[in-house]
Amino acid sequence: MDIAKGEKVEAELTHLIERRHDQRVVEEGHRPSEEMYEESTRRYQEQMRVRARYEWHLYHRHMPKGCGGRWKSLPPTTRSRPRS
């Protein structure tokens, strides 16, 4: 009985996945796997860039307090944010 229930759930999941795939194909058209992978990679890399910028900001935001008076003696180019 448990096996039959598991197979029923698996069939429902398969149906749900196929229905969502068909809906996406109708809305967006067919896309080869390579294109989807490239798009996914691009989005992930952009998220990592945003996260790195935010973490850089958090780390350096408190820099003047941690350096004491030495921060003021640094050249202005050192104190400014590096260009990326």
Residue pairs with C-beta under 8 A, 6 or more apart in sequence:
60 81
63 71
64 71
71 79
